[in-house]
């Protein structure tokens, strides 16, 4: 199965219609749950890595790598490598494109759109974004900037709220 997220807006998950799910192997293929977890991991990892990197010296080197990611989430602003410190700071400000609310909306929206009302997929997506966050933390070398912690908290809260609305326990019974 292939999952892709080509978001054109930074709105709540109900507006995320660009998520595509395609079954590529009908017999013995990877489970959709595993694919959701892995894709959620990749999406959140890239988001947190980006939040932590605003203003860092290595943007020029990483510019090409992030271009498709940025376009995929709807960022069409000035190329990141060309931003001044003030412009970069504005992007991660409270109401900025990479601020806590808009980034959490995109991360949670990816999971919520792909999982629908399926408990297993919601849990897999939640686990994937937490794994992506942990991985970003390890790469960063420890504690991420506070914006990352605020973002992951809000994104997980959105998924937990949806699970609660659907009557699913927040903590899996097997735990």
HUDAMO-V322837 format. One record per pair of residues at least 24 apart in sequence whose ideal C-beta (glycine too) atoms are under 7 Angstrom apart, sorted by the first residue. I is the first residue (numbers start at 1). J is the second residue. If there is no record, write none. Layout:
i: (I I)
j: (J J)
//
This chain:
i: (1 1 1 1 3 3 3 3 5 5 5 6 7 7 7 7 8 9 10 10 10 10 10 11 12 12 13 13 13 13 16 16 16 19 19 19 21 32 33 33 33 36 36 36 36 36 36 37 37 37 37 38 39 40 40 40 40 40 40 41 41 41 41 42 43 43 43 44 44 44 44 44 45 45 45 47 47 47 48 48 48 48 48 49 49 50 51 51 51 51 51 51 51 52 52 52 52 52 54 54 54 54 55 55 73 92 100 100 100 100 101 103 104 104 104 104 107 108 108 108 111 112 112 117 119 122 122 122 123 125 126 126 129 129 130)
j: (29 30 32 35 35 36 39 114 43 72 110 72 72 73 74 106 74 74 74 97 102 105 106 105 105 109 108 109 112 113 109 110 113 110 113 114 114 121 120 121 124 114 115 121 124 125 128 124 125 127 128 128 128 110 111 125 128 129 132 128 129 131 132 132 107 110 132 107 128 129 132 133 132 135 136 103 106 107 132 133 136 144 148 136 139 98 92 98 103 145 147 148 151 136 140 144 145 148 88 91 92 98 85 88 106 147 147 150 151 154 154 151 151 154 155 158 155 155 158 159 159 159 162 166 168 159 162 163 172 159 156 159 155 156 156)
//
